[in-house]
Amino acid sequence: MAEGPLQKSIHPLPGARERLLSVAGELFAKHGRDGLSVRQITAAAAVNLAAVNYHFGSKDGLFYEVCLEQVRAMNRARLELLGQVVGAAKPGAPTVEQVLDTYVRPMTQLLESADQTGVLMTRIIMNELKDAGTPFARLMRDEVQPFIAQFTRVLRCALQADPVLGPTMEKLGEKSLEAIAWAVLFNTGMMLHTTMCVDKVTLFFPDVKTVSSAEEILQRMVTYCAAGLRALVAAAAK
């Protein structure tokens, strides 16, 4: 049976899914989830109106998929860096600073990009995570927790090999995980806030120049995170 005009219109164009993900990421970053209509998204992606529902079920489904792609890309970058520092340190363990660098670096690298989609989408994702009842709780469980578990294992090895904290880690045993968990939480908050608001430093300190180098920002954050982690581990042993 020949297809009529209506039947033809519901079939997405080839590559529509990829185009929607690419275009929607930039649009959501600029306007947020609620600031866009499906019609605006499909028009920008040059696909038919039915393509969003066909591939993602709804605009919210597309939004979630865009956020998922962002998180996965960040995790891939971190895992690659983590593998590199572990491999380079063999047969020993990497330093605490080297391990923390793998967590912070992919985020600070977003600052060097002329396209601020990554920074803006990270801000949106973190805002969504405030409500544990949203699908983003599943995103954390399925995508972020496995990385954090691997990152934590390497971080514990680095602390155990640390010339100052090694004996403390041995004394704490499994109790060291609680100190590490709080340190990762605190450091994550600091990292995200700094990345999102790095240009605001002059609001608090007008005489201090704005840091222009992402590498300089990275090194300052790693130094701060490492000191805080060591302090929490030492305090846990008292």
N, C-alpha and C positions, 0 to 999 in steps of 0.2 A: 504494500500500500504506500502510495506516495505521501510524503510528509507535507502537511500544510504549514502556513507561516507560523502559527502558534507552536506547533510541534518542533519546528526548527529553532525557534528562539530559546527553548529551554536547554539546548545542548551547549555547554561551555566551549569556548574556543580552545584550541590546543595551547598548552602552556599557561592557561588562565590561572591555575592555582599558584604557580610561581610568580606571575605578575602581580596577583593580588597580595601575596605576602610581601613582595618587594615594595610596592606602592603603599600598602596599608601601614607598614612600619613607619615610614616617614610622615604619613598623615596623622596617625595616632600620636606620634611623638609631638607634633605641632599643635594638635587640636584636642587630644584626649579622646577617650572612648565615646563620650556623650556628645562631643562637638561635631560629629560626623554622621552623615546618613549613608546607607548602603548605596544609594544612587551616586553620591559624590565619590565614593571609593571605586565603584565599578567604572564610572566615567574616567577617572584618573588612570585606571589600569587598562582602559580600552577593552573591557569585556562586557558581556551582556549582564543584565540585572540579576538573572537567576544564578550566576556563577558563585556568589557568596554562599547562598543556601546549599547549592549542589556540593561544594567542596568542604564547607565548614559548618553547615547547619544553620548558622545565624551570624549576625555581626559580632555578637559576643564570642562565638566560636572562632571567628577569624582573629579577634583581638587576643584571645588566649593563645592561639597558635603563633601569632607574632611574638608574644612575650616568651613563649616556650623556645622559639628559635633564638631569641636573644640570650636566654639563660644557658641554653645548650652551647652556644658559641663561646660564651664566657667560660663555661666549665671545660670545654675542649682546650682552650688556650691555657687554662690553669693546669690541667692534667699534663699537657705537653711540657710545660715549664717544670713541673714537679718531677716528671720522669728524667728530664735533663739534669737537674741538680742532684738527684739521687744517683744517677749513672756516673756523673762526674766525681762524686765523693767516694765511690767504691774503692777499696773495701770498707771504708769508714762511713760516717754519716755526715750529711750536710749540716751547716751551722743553722742556728735558729733564724738568723737574719736571712739566710738563703731560702729557707722554707717559707718564711713570711713574705718574701719578695714575690714568690710564685702566686700568692693569693692577691696581693695588692697590684702588681704590675699590669695585668690585663685591664683593670679598672682605670688606672691612671693613663694608660695609653689612649683611652677614649678622648682624653683632653687634647691630644695632639691632632685629632682628626678634624678636618674642616667641616665634615658632616657631623652635627651634634645629635643625630638620631639616637645613637647608642646611649649617650648621657641622659637624654630626655626619656627614653624608654626605661632606663634603669630607675629613674625617679618615679615613673608611673607604676612600675612593678612593685617597688617598695611601698608605695601608697596602697596598692591592692592587698599587700600582705598584712596590713593592719587588721583586716577582718579574716579571722581563721576559718570562717564558714564558707568562704568563696572557693572556687576551683583552684585558687592559687595556693591553698594549703596542700593540695595534691601535687602541684608543681614542686613545692618545697620538698615534699616527701619523696617523690619519684626522681627528681633531677638534682636537687641540691644536697640532700642528705648523703647519698652515696659518695659524692665528691668530698664532703666534709669529713666523712669517716676515713677516707684514704688520706686526706690532708692531715688529719689528726694523728694517724698512725706514724706518719713521717715526722711530724712535729714532736711527738713523744720520743722518737728515736734521737732526734736532734738534741732534745733536752737531756736525755740520758747520757749522751756523749759530751755534753757541755762540761768543761773542766770545773766550773763552779757549782752548777746545779746537779751534776750527775749523782753525787751522794744523796742529795735531797730527794731526787726522783726515786732512787732505790728505797729510801725510807718510806716514801708515800705509797709506793706501789700503785694499785688501782685508784687510790684516792686522788692521784694527780690528775685524773681525767676531769674532775669537777673544776679544778683551777684552770685547766686548759679550755674547758667549755666556756667558762665565763670570760676568759681572755679573748677567745675567738668572737664571742658575741659583742664585747666592748669594742674590739678592734674593727669588726664589721661596721658597727655604727659610726665609728670615727672615720673609717675609710669612705663610706658612702656620703657622709655629711661633708667631708673635705672635698671630695670629687664634685659634689653638686654645688658647693658654695665657695670654691677656692677663690673666686673673684671678690668675695665679701670681706676679706681680711682687713682691707683698708677702712671698713666701716667701724671696726673696733680699734684699729691701730693706724690712724691716718699717716703717721710718719714712717710706717713700714712699707717698703715697696711690695707690690704684688709679685709673687713668684711666677716667673714666666716659663720655666722649664718643667715639663712633666717628670723628668728624671730627678730633678731637685726635690719636687714634691714627694715622689716615691721614696727617696732615701730618707727624708724627714719622717715620713709615716712609718717606714720599716724600723727606724731607730726608736721611735716612740712606742710602737707595738711590741718590739722585743723587750724593751725595758719594763713595760707593763706586765707582760707575760712572766718575765723572770720574777718580778715583785710578787705576783699572785702565787706563783709556785712556792716561793720562799715563805710567804705568809701562811700558806696551807700547812707547812711543816711545823709551825710554832704551836 
